[in-house]
Amino acid sequence: MIDPSFLDTPGLLPAFIEEDRPRAHGAGLDLYEYARATAPLTSPHDWPDAFRAVARGYVETAERAAAEGRTVTAGERYRSAARWYHFAGLLPHPDRAGAAALAAEADEAMRRALALLDPGAERIEGEGFAGWLRRPAAASGAAPVVVVVPGMDSGKEEFHAVAEALLARGLAVLAVDGPGQGVLAATSAPEPEYHRVVGRALDALAGRAGLDLARTAVIGLSLGGYYAAESAAREPRLCAAVSVSGPYRLDWDGLVPFVTETLAQRCGGYEAARAFADRVDLADLAPGITVPLLVVEGGEDRIPGVTPATALAEHAPDAELLLVPHGNHLLGTALPDWLPATADWLAEKLTGSPRG
């Protein structure tokens, strides 16, 4: 198992707080509240409880609002709770039972949020995945479908802004947790052949009203960007794909401890994590990605041991590169510079119009 002393690394806490600030912004957390939650912390061990406390505060106010009939406020509060529960579990904390509980609480808060904000949302589950299907409010006819895939330490509760941007452009969204992700992290290990997960998710949508499964795409973020590209190469039903801050290749020996510890925890040990990292390599797959592919990269996204997906844009036959020079990993520092354009790109590939 992982080395529990990792969280005691000198300087880890302030560095983690600072590095995650743009990610928190991108996920919709209020940055002033983020500062208030992190300011009293003296150890990374205290991170989960601090973020859980904020999440539970949102749940309490949501319950009061719901009891008073203020359903929109209640739904928005539950959605905020889901985000904070998710962020509570970002560190590779040795309390894995606690991490599983946080993921379950995030999942439940999201269920309660959607019940109020989007009652038509459907829970979709199958072998190796669980998520939410949402349809655009103003759809005329069957809507194309985009599968939203999270990354190494992420989950379906993080990328609300991505889902909302796609829904606003007339696309249905299936936001999933796959193996080793979100609510499934405690019971499964990451799956490098993620196209199998995407394929089963598309299978589960068959026969559901309001969907055009002849027009499907995938967008993946961080490690999910690799999953999206791998799926585009191997799942023939996909018509387009987007990789956001995804790796082209991982070099285990060059990876920073946060990444190796997180992978070791989710894979079940260092040996399994190294074996997983060795399989994250798009060199052979890139030429086989024949569908339109958008590679979104931040110019300030530099992670040791990670070859960025700019190489993917060079080797995939129908790839475009959207490079934001001031963007960091996941481009939380540059949301206006990539998200609208990316949502427009997907809408155009699937409908013929950007609908922005």
N, C-alpha and C positions, 0 to 999 in steps of 0.2 A: 504493500500500500504506500501512500505518499508519506513524505516526511512532514510530520506535524509542526516541526520547527520553522517551516517556511514562513508562517505568519509572524514569526518573531524576527524576521530579517530587518536590520536597522534601516530606517527611512522608508520602509514599505508603505506605511499608512499615508503619509502626506503625498507620496508619489501616486498612489492609487487614487486618492481623492482628486488630485489635479487631473490625472489622465482620464478619469471617468466623468469629469464635469461636462465636456462636450457630448459624450454619449448620453448622459442624463438629459441634457437639453434636447438632443435629437429624439429621445424617447418620450418627451413631453413632461418631464419633471420640472417643477418650478425651481430655478437655480438659486433663488434666495432661500427657499425651503431646504434645498440640498445643502447649502452652506450652514443653515441652522442645525441640520441633522448631523453633519459631519464635524462641526467645530468642537463639540465636547469630547470627541473620541480620542482615546489615548492608546488604543491597541486595535489592530485589525480584527482581533477576536470579538470585539464589541460591535462590529459592523452589522451583522444580521439583526441583532436585537434593536439597534437604533432605527434601522429602516423598517423593521416590522412594527415598531411603535408608531411611526408615521402612518403606515398603511392601516393599522387598526383604528387610528384616529379618523381616517377617511371613511372606514366602514361604519363607525359610530355615527358620524354626521350623515352618511347616506341612509342609514336606517331611520334616523329622525326625520330626514326629508321625505322618505318614502311614506312614513306613518302620517305625515301632514299632507300627503298628496302631491308633493313637489317632485314628480317623477323624473324630469329632466335633470334637476340638480342631483337627485339620488343616483341616477345612472352615471352622471359625470364623476361623482364622488367614488362610486364603485370602480370605475375605470381608472381613476387615479390610484386607488388602493391596489389594483392589479399591478400597476407599474411599480409601485414602491415595494410590494411583496417580491416582484421579480428581481429588482435591484438588490434586495436584501440577500439574495443567494448568489451574487456574482463572484465573491471570493471563493477559492477552493478551501473552504472551511472543513476542519476534521469532523464536525458534527454532520454526518451525511443524513441522519434521520431528520435533523432539523432542516436541512436543505430541502429534503423531500416534502416536508410539511409546508415550507414556504412556497414551493412550486404548486402544491395542492391549493393553498390559500389564494395564490395568484389566479389559478384556474377558476376557482369558485367565484372570486370577485369579478372576473371577466364575464362569467356566466350571468351573474346578477346584473352587471352593467348592460350587457346586450339584451337581456330580458326587458329592460326599460327603454333603451335607446334604439334598439333594432330588433323588435320582437320576431321578425321573420328569420333571424339567424338560426342556423341549424348546427347541432353538434355532429361532426363527422368523425368516426373512429374506425380503425381497422388494424391489421397486423403492422406494428411498428410506427403508427402515427395516430395523432389525435388533434383535432382542431375545430375551427369554426368556419362555416360557409356563410358568406354574406352576399346578398344581391343588391345591385344598385337600385336606389329608390325610384329613379325616373326611367327605368328600362322600358324600351319599346321592343317587344319580342325577346328572343332568347339572347342572353348576354354571354360574351366570351368569358373565360375563366383564367385567373392568374393564381398560381400557387405561390404563397409567400413562405420562404424557408429561412429559419434563423441559423445562427452559427454555433461556435464551440460552447460558449457559456450563456447563450441567449435562449429565448423562447418566444412563443407567439404573442405574449403580452407586451413585448417591447416595441414592435413596429406598427403602432397605431397610425402614425402619419402616413406611412406607405399605403396601408389599407385604405385610409380615407381618400388619399389622392387618386387611387385606382377606382374606387367606387364612384367618385365624383365625375369620372370620365366614362361611366357606363359599363365598367367591367365588374364582374363578380370576383370575389376574393375568397380563397381558401387559405387561411393562415394556420400553419401546422406546427406541432412539435413532432420531430422524428426521433429515431433512436438516440439515446444519450442527451436529449434536449428537453428542457422544460419539465412538464409533468411526467415525462417518461424517463428522465435522467436516472432515477433511482432503480429502475428495473431493466435497463438496457444500455448497451454500449454504442458509441458512435458507429455509423455505417458508411464506409467510403463509397460503396456502390449505391448511392442514394437514389439513383434512377428507379430502383426497385420500390422505394418508398413512394416516390412521386407516381409511379405507375399504379400502385395499389390505391393511392388517394384518388387518382382519376377514375379507376374502376368503381370506387365507392360512390362517385357522383353520377354514374350511369342511371338514367331513368328519372332523375330529379328535374322538376319543372323549372323552366326559366333559364336553362343553361344551354349554351352552344358548345358542346364538347369537341366539335370539329375545329374550334379556335381556342387553343389553350396555350398558356405560356407559364414560365417560372421566373421568379426573381428571388435571388438569394443574397444574404448579407453576411460579410466577414467569411468565416468558414462556409457559411451557406452559399457564398458566391462560387466556391469550388463545387458544392453540391449541385448548384444550378447548371454550371457548365458541364459537369459530368452527366447530368440528366439530359441536357440538350444533345449530347453526343449519343446517348443510348436509349432514350425514350422516344419512339417514332411519332407519338401523338402530339408532341410539343411543336408549336409553330414559331416560337420566339423565346429568347432567354435574356436575362439581365444578371450580371455579376457585379455586386457592389462591394468594393474593398475585399475581394476574394483573393485567395492565394493561387498562384500558378503551381508552386511547388513548396514543400516544407523540408527543411534540413534540421533534423532532430538535434544534432550537436550544436547548432547555432541558435536554437530557440531560447528565449528568455525564461527564467524559472516560473513566472506566472503561467505561461503557456504550457510548459511541460508538466507542472503540478496539476493544472486543470485537466489536461488530457489524461494524465495518469489516474486521476480520481474518477473521471468519467469512463475510462476504458477498463478500469479494474487493476491497474498496476503499470509500472514503467515499461516493462517488456511489451505489453499489449499496446501501450501508447506509442512507443517507438515504431512498432509494426504498423499501426494506423498511420502515423505521420509519413512513413516510407511510401504508403500507397496514395498519398495526396500529391499527385503529379499529373499535370495535364499535357505533358509533352507529346505523348502518343495519341491522346484523345482530341487535341485541338483541331487537327486537320479534318476530323470527322464531324465537327460541329457545322453542319451545312445550313441550319436555320439562322435567321437574323439574330445577331448577338450584340448586346450593348455592354461594354465594359466600363464601369464607373470607378474612377480612382481619384484619390486625393494626393496632391503633390507632396504633402507633409506626412503621408502614411508610410512610415518606415519602421518595420518590425524586424529585428534580427532573426535570421533563420527562415524568413518568409520571402520567397520570390514573388513580387506583385504580379497581378493579372494583366499588366500592360503587355507582358509577353504573350498572353492569350490573344490580345487584340491583333498582334502581329501574325499569328499562326492560324487562327480560325478563318475560313474562307470568306464569311460574310459578317465580319465583325466591325463594329465602330467603337471608338474610344472617346469617352467623355472625361477629360482630365481637368480637375479643378485645382489649380496650383496651391491655393491656400487651404484645401481640404485636408482634414486628418483622417484617421481610421474611422470608418462609418460616416464620415463627412458631417458630423454633428456641428462642426464649425462653419458649415456652408450649405445648410438646407435649401435656401432659395436658389442655389446655383446648380443643384442636381435633381432634386425631387420632382419639381414640376416638369422639367424637360424629360426626365425618365418616364414619368407617368404618361406624358404625351407620346413618347416614342412607343411604349407598349400599346397604347390605344390605337395609334396609327397602324402598327403592324397587325393588330387583331381586327380592326374595324375599317381601316382605310382612312380614318380621320383622327387627328390628335384629340379632339373634343375638349381641349383645354380652355 
